[in-house]
Amino acid sequence: MNWGSASAFFEMGGYGLYVWGSYIACAVLMVLEPILAARRHARARLDAARMTEES
């Protein structure tokens, strides 16, 4: 598509809020997932180490 200005590009024919909101939500989730996965992994390793020490 061809937009006449930057504001027309960001408005996306009235659907800009949905389009850019989706991109932002996806980007946030792509940043958070590895961080949360690393935290879950570290917690699982600590739990496994504690279980090994107890037995």
C-alpha positions as CSV (number, residue, x, y, z in Angstrom):
1,M,0.0,0.0,0.0
2,N,1.0,3.6,-0.5
3,W,0.5,6.1,2.3
4,G,0.7,9.9,1.7
5,S,2.3,10.7,5.1
6,A,3.7,9.2,8.2
7,S,0.5,9.8,10.2
8,A,-1.5,8.0,7.5
9,F,0.9,5.1,7.8
10,F,0.5,4.9,11.6
11,E,-3.3,5.2,11.4
12,M,-3.5,2.3,8.9
13,G,-6.9,3.3,7.6
14,G,-8.4,3.5,11.0
15,Y,-7.0,0.2,12.2
16,G,-3.7,1.5,13.5
17,L,-4.6,1.0,17.1
18,Y,-5.2,-2.7,16.6
19,V,-2.3,-3.2,14.2
20,W,0.3,-1.4,16.3
21,G,-1.2,-2.7,19.6
22,S,-0.7,-6.2,18.3
23,Y,2.9,-5.6,17.3
24,I,3.6,-4.0,20.7
25,A,1.9,-6.9,22.6
26,C,3.9,-9.4,20.6
27,A,7.2,-7.6,21.1
28,V,6.5,-7.4,24.9
29,L,5.7,-11.1,25.1
30,M,8.8,-12.0,23.0
31,V,11.0,-10.1,25.5
32,L,9.3,-11.4,28.6
33,E,9.1,-15.1,27.7
34,P,12.9,-15.8,27.8
35,I,13.2,-13.9,31.1
36,L,10.4,-15.8,32.7
37,A,11.7,-19.1,31.3
38,A,15.1,-18.5,32.8
39,R,13.5,-17.7,36.1
40,R,11.4,-20.9,36.0
41,H,14.6,-22.9,35.0
42,A,16.6,-21.5,37.9
43,R,13.8,-22.2,40.4
44,A,13.5,-25.8,39.1
45,R,17.3,-26.3,39.5
46,L,17.1,-25.0,43.1
47,D,14.2,-27.3,43.8
48,A,16.1,-30.3,42.4
49,A,19.2,-29.4,44.4
50,R,17.1,-29.2,47.6
51,M,15.5,-32.5,46.9
52,T,18.9,-34.1,46.3
53,E,20.2,-32.7,49.6
54,E,17.2,-34.0,51.5
55,S,17.5,-37.5,50.4
